[in-house]
Amino acid sequence: MKRILTAALLLTAIWAQATLTQTQSFSGGTIADGNPLGTVFSGTYSQTGFNSPVLGATVGLEITGGYNGDLYAYLVAPNGTLVMLMNQPGVGVNGFGASGAGMNITLADSGSTGIQGVTSGSVLSGTYSAAGTLGTFNNSTANGTWQLFFADLGAGGGTSTLNGWTLTLTVVPEPITWALGIFLAVFLALAGLRRDWQT
């Protein structure tokens, strides 16, 4: 039993070390003031060995100008999974929203402050949690076209510009996933044979 437990712990350690995390950057453009129809910015994520399901995702946004409290955004994975990134930050807190113009932020489930609760009048920076849960992307396919939708829902705050955005994904590389699966199946089969032999 002790050997089985040791092997299981070793397998877990190998699995944890076998993940890959890579970032790709994509271009943006203008987010028209007061236009709820918004704009879709597409980025094709393409990394060797990234055909396995996503285990984690973070999004970086670099925006200048406009009024942060007017912004609405969501991200769609290649398989159609959708996660809301922001919905008029700060409006639910003070009715006016975050009055700053621009942001250079990372959205991650590990963010200690939610983007929805921000009312700051300055350019935002740092790491925030998104309006939705980025973990919803887990088990999505990494490689393919990701679509970032942005809209400015309030007229008069000026034009925002998405200078660029990044997508950081963590996966278990496909060959390693297969190898670990085969190793586990063989290990469990041998453990079962050993138990049957002993009885």
Buried (B, 14 or more C-beta within 10 A) or exposed (E): EEEBEEBBEEBEEEBEEBBBEBEBEBEBEBBBBBBEEBBEBEBEBEBEBBBBBBBBBBBBBBBBBBBBBBBBBBBBBBEEBEBBBBBBBBBEBEEEBBBBBBBBBBBBBEBEEBBBEBBBEEBBEEBBBBBBEBEBBBEBBBBBEBBBBBBBBBEEBEBBBBBBBBBBBBBBBBEBBEEBEEEBEEBEEEBEEEEEEEE
